[in-house]
C-alpha cells in the first residue's frame, strides 16, 4: 500500500501546483502517460516519457521520482537486450540482410568479420572461410554510454576510441543493427546528425 499512497500524494500535490505552472502541468501529463505505458508493459515508451518528465522540472518531487523510474527501466531493458545479444554475430555490411541478399552476386568471401559478445566484452574476429581459422582483431570492454542519468538511451555503448553506438534488435532477435550516433572527445560529446556509420549483424549462434 505504501507505493500507491506515495503515487497518489505526488499526483495530488502536482495537481494543485500545476494550476499555476504550465510546465508542471505538462510534466504531470508525461508522468501519468509513462505510468500508463509501464502498466501496459510498453517499457521503451515509458522510459522515454519518464525521461521527458524528469527534465521538465528535475528539482520537484515528480522530477526526482521520474529519474528513479528512468534508472530502473534502463537496468531492466539492458538486461533484456543483453540476454538476447550474447553470442556470435556475422557482419553483413551497412545494409539490412534482405538488401544484401537482393544485391549479392556469386562472389565468395574468403574472410568474414565476426563479433562475439559476452557480459563483459565485445570481441572482433576475422574468420577464414576456407580454413575456418579465426583471428582475434581487437577486444572492447562492454560499457554503456550513460552520461546523462535522465536520458532515455538504454542500449548505447561507448568504445575505447570514443565512438558511441546505439544498438537495436529486430523482433526475432537475430539481426543486430548498430549506428554511430556520437563521439566523445576532449571537448565533450559530438552528436552525429548525418551520414552516420551503420552496421548490420546476423546471429550465428
VMD Tcl script that draws the C-alpha trace (Angstrom):
set ca {
  {0.00 0.00 0.00}
  {2.94 2.33 0.58}
  {3.93 2.85 -3.08}
  {0.37 3.53 -4.35}
  {-0.09 6.01 -1.49}
  {3.11 7.88 -2.41}
  {1.98 7.97 -6.04}
  {-1.42 9.44 -5.08}
  {0.17 12.08 -2.85}
  {2.55 13.05 -5.66}
  {-0.25 13.43 -8.19}
  {-2.49 15.32 -5.76}
  {0.29 17.75 -4.87}
  {1.19 18.29 -8.51}
  {-2.44 18.89 -9.46}
  {-2.59 21.87 -7.10}
  {0.76 23.30 -8.26}
  {0.02 22.66 -11.92}
  {-2.91 25.06 -11.82}
  {-0.39 27.91 -11.65}
  {2.51 26.37 -13.58}
  {2.01 25.07 -17.14}
  {5.39 23.31 -17.05}
  {4.33 21.26 -14.04}
  {1.02 20.51 -15.76}
  {2.87 19.16 -18.80}
  {5.25 17.23 -16.55}
  {2.29 15.65 -14.78}
  {0.70 14.52 -18.06}
  {4.01 12.98 -19.22}
  {4.40 11.18 -15.91}
  {0.85 9.84 -15.93}
  {1.22 8.66 -19.53}
  {4.52 7.00 -18.62}
  {2.83 5.14 -15.76}
  {0.10 4.02 -18.16}
  {2.67 2.70 -20.66}
  {4.53 0.94 -17.87}
  {1.36 -0.85 -16.76}
  {0.84 -1.97 -20.37}
  {4.43 -3.32 -20.43}
  {5.45 -0.78 -23.08}
  {8.70 -0.18 -21.24}
  {10.61 1.63 -24.00}
  {7.83 4.21 -24.39}
  {7.52 4.51 -20.61}
  {11.26 5.17 -20.36}
  {11.06 7.91 -22.97}
  {8.15 9.61 -21.18}
  {9.71 9.35 -17.71}
  {12.87 10.85 -19.21}
  {10.91 13.82 -20.57}
  {9.11 14.29 -17.24}
  {12.39 14.23 -15.31}
  {13.89 17.03 -17.41}
  {10.98 19.48 -17.22}
  {11.30 20.16 -13.50}
  {14.13 17.96 -12.19}
  {14.08 19.65 -8.79}
  {10.49 18.81 -7.83}
  {9.24 15.52 -6.41}
  {7.76 14.33 -9.69}
  {11.06 15.05 -11.43}
  {13.04 13.13 -8.82}
  {10.62 10.19 -8.96}
  {10.87 10.17 -12.76}
  {14.68 9.90 -12.61}
  {14.34 6.86 -10.34}
  {11.94 5.28 -12.84}
  {14.37 6.02 -15.70}
  {17.21 4.31 -13.83}
  {15.04 1.29 -13.02}
  {13.80 0.90 -16.59}
  {17.27 1.29 -18.09}
  {18.55 -1.53 -15.89}
  {15.62 -3.76 -16.83}
  {15.82 -3.06 -20.57}
  {19.59 -3.51 -20.64}
  {19.27 -6.91 -19.03}
  {16.62 -7.87 -21.56}
  {18.69 -6.87 -24.58}
  {21.87 -8.36 -23.11}
  {20.20 -11.75 -22.72}
  {19.48 -11.66 -26.46}
  {22.76 -10.30 -27.85}
  {25.11 -12.67 -26.04}
  {26.59 -14.94 -28.68}
  {28.32 -14.79 -32.07}
  {27.31 -12.42 -34.87}
  {28.39 -12.15 -38.51}
  {28.81 -8.71 -40.03}
  {26.65 -8.27 -43.15}
  {27.68 -4.71 -44.01}
  {25.99 -1.34 -43.82}
  {22.64 -2.54 -45.19}
  {19.93 -4.88 -43.83}
  {20.38 -8.55 -44.64}
  {17.43 -8.62 -47.07}
  {19.03 -5.80 -49.08}
  {22.40 -7.54 -49.05}
  {20.82 -10.78 -50.28}
  {18.90 -8.99 -53.02}
  {22.00 -7.23 -54.31}
  {24.52 -10.03 -53.75}
  {26.35 -11.77 -56.53}
  {28.11 -15.10 -56.62}
  {31.37 -13.74 -55.21}
  {32.55 -15.87 -52.34}
  {34.04 -14.13 -49.34}
  {37.28 -15.64 -48.13}
  {37.26 -13.53 -44.96}
  {34.23 -12.87 -42.78}
  {34.00 -10.49 -39.85}
  {32.60 -11.95 -36.64}
  {31.72 -10.37 -33.32}
  {31.40 -12.32 -30.10}
  {29.52 -10.64 -27.26}
  {29.55 -11.71 -23.64}
  {28.55 -9.99 -20.41}
  {31.78 -8.01 -20.17}
  {33.41 -7.81 -23.60}
  {32.95 -7.45 -27.34}
  {35.48 -9.50 -29.33}
  {36.13 -8.78 -33.01}
  {37.41 -11.62 -35.21}
  {38.29 -12.36 -38.81}
  {37.26 -15.81 -39.99}
  {38.96 -17.54 -42.91}
  {36.03 -19.27 -44.59}
  {38.30 -21.86 -46.22}
  {40.42 -22.93 -43.27}
  {37.92 -21.88 -40.57}
  {40.82 -20.23 -38.75}
  {39.65 -17.41 -36.51}
  {41.88 -14.44 -35.74}
  {41.19 -12.00 -32.91}
  {41.46 -8.44 -34.25}
  {40.56 -6.46 -31.14}
  {38.56 -6.58 -27.95}
  {36.48 -3.93 -26.23}
  {35.06 -3.70 -22.74}
  {31.28 -3.63 -22.88}
  {30.50 -0.19 -21.47}
  {27.13 1.51 -21.67}
  {27.09 5.20 -22.54}
  {25.35 6.84 -19.62}
  {26.45 10.47 -19.42}
  {23.02 11.84 -18.57}
  {21.25 9.94 -15.81}
  {17.85 11.05 -17.05}
  {18.20 10.36 -20.77}
  {16.29 7.55 -22.48}
  {19.30 5.87 -24.12}
  {19.49 2.38 -22.69}
  {21.26 0.43 -25.44}
  {24.05 2.82 -26.43}
  {27.61 1.63 -25.87}
  {30.88 3.55 -25.95}
  {34.08 2.07 -27.37}
  {37.68 2.84 -26.45}
  {38.05 5.25 -29.40}
  {35.21 7.37 -28.01}
  {32.64 6.36 -30.63}
  {29.14 5.87 -29.27}
  {26.91 3.28 -30.93}
  {23.20 2.75 -30.42}
  {22.22 -0.92 -30.69}
  {18.86 -2.44 -31.56}
  {17.46 -5.87 -32.36}
  {14.72 -6.93 -34.74}
  {11.66 -8.76 -33.42}
  {13.24 -12.15 -33.99}
  {16.38 -11.05 -32.10}
  {18.55 -12.46 -34.90}
  {19.53 -9.17 -36.58}
  {21.61 -6.63 -34.69}
  {21.70 -3.05 -36.00}
  {24.31 -0.63 -34.67}
  {24.57 3.03 -35.62}
  {27.24 5.55 -34.68}
  {25.30 8.37 -33.00}
  {28.10 10.38 -31.39}
  {31.75 10.58 -30.41}
  {33.28 11.58 -27.11}
  {36.26 13.90 -27.49}
  {38.34 16.14 -25.25}
  {35.83 18.90 -25.95}
  {32.82 16.81 -24.97}
  {30.33 14.67 -26.85}
  {29.80 15.49 -30.52}
  {26.50 14.20 -31.88}
  {26.47 12.81 -35.41}
  {23.35 14.02 -37.18}
  {24.04 12.96 -40.77}
  {25.86 10.22 -42.69}
  {26.04 8.02 -39.60}
  {28.05 4.82 -39.92}
  {25.84 1.74 -39.65}
  {26.48 -1.97 -39.35}
  {24.13 -4.95 -39.55}
  {24.93 -8.31 -37.99}
  {23.12 -11.64 -38.23}
  {23.27 -14.11 -35.36}
  {25.38 -17.20 -35.92}
  {24.87 -18.85 -32.53}
}
mol new
graphics top color blue
foreach p $ca { graphics top sphere $p radius 0.5 }
foreach p [lrange $ca 0 end-1] q [lrange $ca 1 end] { graphics top cylinder $p $q radius 0.2 }
display resetview
